[in-house]
């Protein structure tokens, strides 16, 4: 028997009991996950190996946890939520006056409600990056240098000052830098909630629960690969990637960690490995220290390799849309070295000629190397390139959830280190941007997020709260014990490349 409940939404939810034969796409049922029953929405169904499988999205959880489940994991002893039937489009007249007017063989125009595309645009990984209207002179967007000196002197004090009547309302609020809009306003509340967490708690939430970039209304694409083997590592993909359709029925996909070619059976993979001679990314090595190397790969000269890299990275980046049009991009690949070759740990891509001044288009640390400091090295390296170019740079928006987290951490560390340098008495946001190669907009928003900006008597004042200084000292001590690696600019052997007009665009 079907019942109806008011779930606090405009439309009531239809509930009832179901069987395997009546389950369909859009139904929300309780599914066993890690020993607990969780509500999940069925996104796809297929018959595989004489059994029925369902692709489900766990409600209020990150999309990367979507998975294929066997029918035995669906608890049909509990009621399910049936999808609401499609509503017919409502007709509305243009105006009340038009209704009263006599008809003179003129048909009345009818307007239907427009449906907006809520899917996120390409990553870096567009979206909501709030402009701060309180700034006396915001910087130009897109990383273009603003050479005008600010007329307001910015000073540094050792402790947090008392608020004055001149302080604008809400000057201590966290700036919303999330990269996807939430139709119901959840992004703002989640941002505040994340602001009260420690970094470890925030990372854990982003990895296992709701995502700052996950739009609840976005149409989910079914993840098509089950498991990957790359070198000595096996891993599960997070998202869909347009590998050949035949690969979706394979239990394990083999990827050559050097040339990034992909195979659906071990015999073909072993035959390829016996003939493949590539032991590093096919580009110029522009950086090498005792731990890592960076290679610069031209998407136009190495199309196949770069396309394979994009296919691989799409498995772990939700909003990435670039797969094949790699000609206008350079790829900076970070590798660790051993006796067998240079093993890819992560990369970032960069437009050869960015009209907006972005210094980074897409960034990824492979899952098997995450939480080991490689993401910070990638970010630092991108800014070292910007310094060599003499430009201010910013990553393309929106950032992914983990990308946003990494960038905020990097910006925080760099700015606090500069402000704590001995003998520094006053500094402006423009000077901070020049020293770090960050845009003034990124500098300003980071200071706001850290609650380090106060508006006092017509001036923006940078303050260093005791809590920020204490957190910085703890981080330095932790890095000293762990031996955190950093980029040495002296080891960078690179000059900004110059391209002809044809090499900066697609060349079909």
C-alpha positions in Angstrom: 0.0 0.0 0.0 1.4 3.4 -1.0 1.4 6.2 1.6 2.2 9.9 1.2 4.2 11.9 3.6 5.0 15.6 3.7 8.9 15.7 3.9 9.0 19.5 4.3 9.2 20.1 0.6 6.5 21.6 -1.7 5.8 18.2 -3.1 5.0 15.2 -0.8 7.0 12.0 -1.1 5.4 8.8 -2.2 6.5 5.8 -0.2 5.7 2.2 -0.5 7.1 -1.3 -0.6 8.9 -2.6 -3.7 10.2 -5.8 -5.2 13.2 -6.3 -7.5 10.8 -6.3 -10.5 9.3 -3.0 -9.6 12.5 -1.1 -8.8 13.3 1.5 -11.4 15.6 4.5 -12.0 14.9 7.3 -9.5 13.7 5.1 -6.7 15.4 5.8 -3.3 15.9 2.7 -1.2 18.0 1.7 1.8 21.3 0.1 0.7 23.9 -1.6 2.8 27.1 0.4 2.9 30.0 -0.4 5.3 27.7 -2.4 7.5 25.0 0.3 7.7 21.8 1.0 5.8 22.0 4.3 3.9 19.5 5.9 1.7 20.5 5.7 -2.0 19.0 6.8 -5.3 19.1 4.3 -8.2 20.7 5.9 -11.2 21.1 3.0 -13.5 20.4 -0.8 -13.8 22.0 -3.6 -15.8 22.1 -7.4 -16.0 25.7 -8.6 -15.5 26.9 -12.2 -15.0 23.4 -13.6 -14.5 22.7 -11.1 -11.7 20.9 -7.7 -11.6 23.1 -4.8 -10.5 22.1 -1.2 -9.6 24.2 1.9 -9.8 23.4 4.0 -6.7 24.2 7.5 -5.3 24.1 7.7 -1.6 22.0 10.7 -0.5 24.0 13.5 1.1 27.3 11.8 0.3 30.0 12.7 -2.2 29.4 11.6 -5.7 32.7 9.8 -5.8 31.2 7.1 -3.5 28.6 6.1 -6.1 28.9 2.4 -7.0 27.4 -0.7 -8.5 25.7 -2.8 -5.9 24.2 -6.3 -6.1 20.5 -6.6 -5.5 21.2 -8.5 -2.3 22.5 -5.2 -0.7 19.1 -3.5 -1.2 16.8 -3.8 1.8 13.4 -4.3 0.4 11.9 -5.0 3.8 11.8 -1.2 4.3 9.7 1.3 2.3 11.2 3.0 -0.7 10.6 6.5 -2.1 9.1 6.6 -5.5 10.2 9.3 -8.0 7.6 12.0 -8.5 5.8 11.9 -11.9 6.8 14.4 -14.5 4.7 17.5 -14.3 3.2 19.0 -17.5 4.5 22.4 -18.4 2.3 25.2 -17.1 1.1 27.8 -19.6 1.0 31.4 -18.6 -0.2 34.5 -20.5 2.1 37.4 -21.2 0.0 40.0 -19.2 -3.4 40.7 -17.8 -4.1 43.3 -20.4 -3.6 40.8 -23.1 -6.3 38.6 -21.6 -8.8 41.4 -21.9 -7.9 42.5 -25.4 -10.2 41.2 -28.2 -8.6 38.6 -30.4 -7.8 39.9 -33.9 -6.3 36.8 -35.5 -3.2 37.3 -33.3 -2.2 34.2 -31.4 -1.3 34.8 -27.8 2.3 34.0 -26.9 2.9 31.3 -24.4 5.9 31.1 -22.1 7.2 28.0 -20.5 9.5 27.9 -17.6 13.1 27.7 -18.5 15.2 25.0 -17.1 18.7 26.1 -16.2 21.8 23.9 -16.8 23.0 23.3 -13.3 26.0 21.2 -14.2 29.3 22.6 -13.2 31.7 23.9 -16.0 35.2 22.6 -16.5 37.5 22.5 -13.7 40.2 24.4 -12.5 38.5 22.2 -12.2 34.5 28.2 -12.9 31.8 28.9 -10.6 31.1 30.9 -7.6 34.0 33.0 -6.5 32.5 35.9 -4.6 33.8 39.4 -5.3 34.4 41.3 -2.2 32.7 44.6 -2.5 34.3 46.0 0.7 37.7 46.2 -0.8 38.7 49.8 -1.6 40.1 48.7 -5.0 39.7 45.1 -6.0 42.3 43.7 -8.4 41.6 42.9 -12.0 40.2 39.5 -12.6 42.1 36.7 -14.2 45.5 37.2 -12.8 46.4 40.3 -14.8 48.8 42.6 -12.9 47.4 45.7 -11.5 50.2 48.2 -11.3 48.4 51.0 -9.4 49.6 51.3 -5.8 46.9 51.3 -3.2 46.6 54.6 -1.5 45.7 52.9 1.8 48.6 51.9 4.0 48.2 48.4 5.4 49.9 47.8 8.7 50.5 44.7 10.8 49.7 44.4 14.5 50.6 41.6 16.8 47.2 40.9 18.3 43.6 41.2 17.2 42.2 44.7 17.7 38.9 45.6 19.2 36.1 46.2 16.7 35.1 49.8 16.1 31.9 51.3 15.0 33.4 51.8 11.6 33.8 48.1 11.0 31.5 47.0 8.2 28.9 44.5 9.0 30.0 40.9 8.3 33.7 41.8 7.8 34.7 38.6 9.6 32.5 36.3 7.6 34.1 33.5 5.6 34.3 34.3 1.9 32.5 31.8 -0.2 35.0 30.4 -2.6 33.2 27.2 -3.4 33.0 26.3 -7.0 29.5 25.2 -7.6 26.2 27.0 -6.9 23.6 25.4 -4.6 20.1 26.0 -5.6 18.8 25.7 -2.1 21.5 27.7 -0.4 23.3 24.8 1.2 26.7 26.0 0.0 26.7 28.9 2.4 25.8 26.9 5.5 28.2 24.2 4.6 31.0 26.7 4.2 30.4 28.1 7.7 30.3 24.5 9.1 33.6 23.7 7.4 35.1 26.9 8.8 34.7 25.6 12.3 36.5 22.3 11.6 40.2 21.4 11.8 42.0 20.7 8.6 42.0 16.9 9.3 38.2 16.9 10.0 37.6 18.9 6.8 39.6 16.6 4.6 37.8 13.6 6.1 34.4 15.2 5.5 35.3 16.0 1.9 36.5 12.5 1.2 33.7 10.6 2.8 30.7 12.9 3.0 29.2 15.9 1.3 31.4 17.9 -1.1 31.7 21.6 -1.4 31.5 21.2 -5.2 28.8 18.6 -5.3 25.6 20.2 -6.7 22.7 18.2 -5.4 20.7 18.9 -8.5 23.4 17.8 -11.0 22.6 14.9 -13.2 24.8 12.0 -12.2 26.9 10.1 -14.8 27.4 6.5 -14.2 30.9 5.5 -13.3 32.0 3.1 -16.0 35.2 1.4 -14.7 35.4 -0.8 -11.7 39.1 -1.1 -10.8 42.4 0.0 -12.2 45.9 -1.4 -12.0 48.7 1.2 -12.6 52.2 0.0 -11.8 52.2 -1.7 -8.4 49.0 0.1 -7.3 45.4 -0.9 -7.6 42.7 1.7 -7.2 39.0 2.4 -7.6 37.9 5.2 -9.9 35.7 8.0 -8.5 33.9 9.3 -11.6 33.0 8.6 -15.2 35.6 8.8 -17.9 35.0 8.2 -21.6 37.1 5.1 -22.0 35.9 2.6 -24.7 32.5 1.2 -24.0 33.8 -2.3 -24.0 35.8 -1.5 -20.8 32.8 -1.1 -18.6 32.3 -4.9 -18.3 35.9 -5.5 -17.3 36.7 -6.2 -13.7 40.3 -4.8 -13.9 41.7 -2.2 -16.4 45.4 -2.2 -16.9 47.2 1.2 -17.4 50.8 1.5 -18.4 52.2 3.9 -15.8 54.7 5.4 -18.3 52.9 5.7 -21.6 49.4 5.7 -20.0 48.0 3.3 -22.6 45.1 1.2 -21.4 44.2 -2.5 -21.8 41.2 -4.6 -20.9 43.2 -7.9 -20.4 46.5 -8.8 -18.8 47.8 -10.7 -21.8 47.6 -7.6 -24.1 49.1 -5.5 -21.3 52.1 -7.7 -20.7 52.7 -7.9 -24.5 52.7 -4.1 -24.6 55.1 -3.8 -21.6 57.6 -6.1 -23.3 57.8 -3.7 -26.2 57.2 -0.3 -24.6 60.5 1.6 -24.0 59.1 4.8 -22.4 60.3 5.3 -18.8 59.3 8.9 -18.2 56.7 11.5 -19.6 57.6 12.4 -23.2 58.7 16.0 -22.6 61.6 18.1 -21.3 62.8 17.6 -17.7 62.8 21.2 -16.4 63.3 20.5 -12.7 65.1 17.8 -10.6 66.0 17.6 -7.0 66.8 14.6 -4.7 63.1 13.6 -4.5 61.1 14.6 -7.6 61.3 15.7 -11.2 59.1 17.9 -13.4 58.5 17.3 -17.1 57.0 19.8 -19.5 54.9 18.1 -22.1 53.4 19.9 -25.1 49.8 18.8 -25.9 50.3 19.5 -29.6 53.5 17.4 -29.9 52.4 14.6 -27.7 48.7 14.3 -28.4 48.2 10.7 -27.6 50.0 10.7 -24.3 48.2 13.9 -23.2 44.8 12.5 -24.2 45.6 9.4 -22.2 46.5 11.6 -19.2 43.2 13.4 -19.5 41.2 10.2 -19.6 43.0 9.0 -16.5 42.6 12.2 -14.6 38.9 12.4 -15.4 38.4 9.3 -13.3 39.3 11.4 -10.3 38.1 14.9 -11.3 34.3 15.4 -11.3 34.1 18.5 -13.5 36.8 17.9 -16.0 35.6 18.1 -19.6 38.7 18.2 -21.6 39.6 14.8 -23.1 40.9 15.2 -26.6 41.5 18.9 -27.4 44.9 19.1 -25.8 46.7 21.2 -28.4 46.4 24.6 -26.6 47.8 23.2 -23.3 51.1 22.4 -21.6 51.2 19.6 -19.1 53.6 19.8 -16.1 54.1 16.3 -14.8 55.6 15.5 -11.4 57.4 12.2 -11.0 59.3 10.2 -8.4 62.4 8.4 -9.6 63.8 4.9 -9.0 65.8 2.3 -10.9 62.8 1.5 -13.2 62.0 5.0 -14.3 60.1 8.1 -13.5 56.7 7.3 -11.9 53.9 9.9 -12.4 52.5 11.2 -9.1 50.5 14.2 -10.4 50.3 17.0 -12.9 48.8 20.3 -13.7 47.9 21.7 -17.1 48.3 25.3 -18.2 47.0 27.1 -21.3 49.7 28.3 -23.6 47.9 31.6 -23.9 45.3 32.3 -21.2 43.2 35.4 -22.0 42.2 35.5 -18.3 45.7 35.1 -17.0 45.2 31.7 -15.3 48.4 30.0 -14.4 46.8 26.6 -14.0 43.9 24.9 -15.7 43.6 21.5 -14.0 45.5 19.9 -11.2 45.5 16.3 -9.9 47.5 14.2 -7.5 46.9 10.5 -8.2 45.0 8.8 -5.4 47.9 6.5 -4.5 50.1 9.5 -3.8 47.6 11.8 -2.0 48.1 13.0 1.6 51.9 13.0 1.1 52.5 16.7 0.3 52.6 16.3 -3.5 49.6 18.6 -4.1 51.4 21.5 -2.3 54.5 20.9 -4.5 52.3 21.2 -7.6 50.8 24.4 -6.5 54.1 25.9 -5.5 55.6 24.9 -8.8 52.8 26.7 -10.7 53.6 29.9 -8.9 57.3 29.5 -9.5 56.5 29.5 -13.2 54.4 32.6 -12.8 57.3 34.4 -11.0 59.6 33.5 -13.9 57.1 34.9 -16.3 56.7 38.1 -14.2 53.0 37.7 -13.9 50.4 37.3 -11.2 48.5 34.0 -11.5 45.4 32.3 -10.2 44.0 28.8 -10.8 41.0 28.5 -13.1 37.7 28.4 -11.2 36.0 26.4 -9.9 38.4 24.3 -7.9 37.5 20.8 -7.0 36.7 20.1 -3.3 40.2 18.8 -2.5 41.8 21.4 -4.9 40.1 24.2 -3.1 41.2 22.8 0.3 44.8 22.5 -0.9 44.9 26.0 -2.4 43.5 27.6 0.8 46.1 25.8 2.8 48.9 27.0 0.5 47.7 30.6 0.4 47.4 30.7 4.2 50.9 29.3 4.7 52.6 31.6 2.2 50.9 34.8 3.4 51.5 34.1 7.1 55.1 33.4 6.5 55.6 36.7 4.7 53.8 38.7 7.4 55.9 37.1 10.1 59.2 37.9 8.5 61.5 39.8 10.9 61.6 43.6 10.4 58.4 43.8 8.4 56.4 46.7 9.7 53.9 47.5 7.0 52.9 45.9 3.7 50.0 46.3 1.2 47.9 43.7 -0.5 49.6 44.7 -3.8 53.0 44.0 -2.3 51.9 40.7 -1.0 50.6 39.8 -4.4 53.8 40.8 -6.1 56.0 38.8 -3.7 53.9 35.6 -4.0 52.8 35.9 -7.7 49.2 35.6 -6.4 46.5 37.9 -7.6 45.3 40.6 -5.3 41.8 39.0 -5.3 43.2 35.7 -4.0 45.2 37.6 -1.4 42.3 39.6 -0.2 39.9 36.7 0.0 42.4 34.6 1.8 43.0 37.3 4.4 39.2 37.5 4.9 38.8 33.8 5.3 41.5 33.8 7.9 39.8 36.7 9.7 42.9 38.8 9.3 41.4 41.9 7.8 39.7 44.8 9.8 38.2 48.0 8.4 39.3 50.8 10.7 38.9 54.6 10.0 38.7 54.2 6.2 41.6 51.7 6.0 41.9 48.0 5.6 44.2 46.7 8.4 45.9 43.4 8.3 46.1 41.8 11.7 47.8 38.6 12.9 45.6 37.0 15.6 47.4 34.9 18.2 45.5 31.8 17.1 46.9 32.1 13.5 50.5 32.6 14.8 50.1 29.6 17.1 48.8 27.4 14.3 51.6 28.5 12.0 54.2 27.6 14.6 52.7 24.2 15.1 52.8 23.6 11.4 56.5 24.6 11.2 57.3 22.2 14.0 55.3 19.4 12.3 57.1 20.0 9.0 60.5 20.0 10.7 59.7 16.6 12.2 58.3 15.1 9.0 60.9 16.7 6.7 58.4 18.4 4.4 59.7 18.9 0.8 59.6 22.2 -1.0 60.5 23.5 -4.5 63.9 24.9 -4.8 63.6 27.8 -7.4 67.4 27.6 -8.1 66.9 24.1 -9.6 64.3 25.2 -12.1 65.8 25.2 -15.6 63.1 26.9 -17.6 62.3 29.9 -19.7 58.7 31.0 -20.6 58.1 29.3 -24.0 57.0 31.4 -27.0 54.4 29.9 -29.4 53.2 30.8 -32.8 49.4 31.5 -33.2 48.8 28.1 -34.8 50.5 26.2 -32.0 48.3 27.9 -29.3 45.1 26.6 -30.8 43.6 23.3 -32.0 45.3 22.0 -35.2 43.0 19.6 -36.9 
